[in-house]
């Protein structure tokens, strides 16, 4: 079992940057891939980005974040970061961090024009 804590989120202006944090706990949490998904009102959940556990330089991005978002993981492997740049109103959504089929609480990110 993995517990995930996601502080952050918030409201920003278009063109701004925002960093989300996801901290995992649990004996083997550091070995799991950590990923962000997002869901906007009326839309299906969308993959945003993922970073592997043991190979922390291995990342993957969904189409929406390529070139604008960067996912990383700290040296302990327990905390992941999603750096989001050049945000636009289409990025408004609930962003949920997941690992090993467990999920964080999913903070709201709102981008206004």
Secondary structure as the mmCIF struct_conf table of DSSP 4:
data_model
#
loop_
_struct_conf.conf_type_id
_struct_conf.id
_struct_conf.beg_label_comp_id
_struct_conf.beg_label_asym_id
_struct_conf.beg_label_seq_id
_struct_conf.end_label_comp_id
_struct_conf.end_label_asym_id
_struct_conf.end_label_seq_id
STRN STRN1 UNK A 3 UNK A 5
STRN STRN2 UNK A 10 UNK A 13
TURN_TY1_P TURN_TY1_P1 UNK A 14 UNK A 15
STRN STRN3 UNK A 18 UNK A 25
BEND BEND1 UNK A 26 UNK A 26
TURN_TY1_P TURN_TY1_P2 UNK A 27 UNK A 28
HELX_RH_3T_P HELX_RH_3T_P1 UNK A 29 UNK A 31
BEND BEND2 UNK A 32 UNK A 32
STRN STRN4 UNK A 34 UNK A 39
TURN_TY1_P TURN_TY1_P3 UNK A 41 UNK A 42
BEND BEND3 UNK A 43 UNK A 43
STRN STRN5 UNK A 46 UNK A 51
BEND BEND4 UNK A 53 UNK A 54
TURN_TY1_P TURN_TY1_P4 UNK A 56 UNK A 57
STRN STRN6 UNK A 59 UNK A 61
TURN_TY1_P TURN_TY1_P5 UNK A 63 UNK A 68
STRN STRN7 UNK A 69 UNK A 73
TURN_TY1_P TURN_TY1_P6 UNK A 75 UNK A 76
BEND BEND5 UNK A 77 UNK A 78
STRN STRN8 UNK A 79 UNK A 84
BEND BEND6 UNK A 86 UNK A 86
HELX_RH_3T_P HELX_RH_3T_P2 UNK A 89 UNK A 91
STRN STRN9 UNK A 93 UNK A 99
TURN_TY1_P TURN_TY1_P7 UNK A 100 UNK A 101
STRN STRN10 UNK A 102 UNK A 103
STRN STRN11 UNK A 107 UNK A 112
#
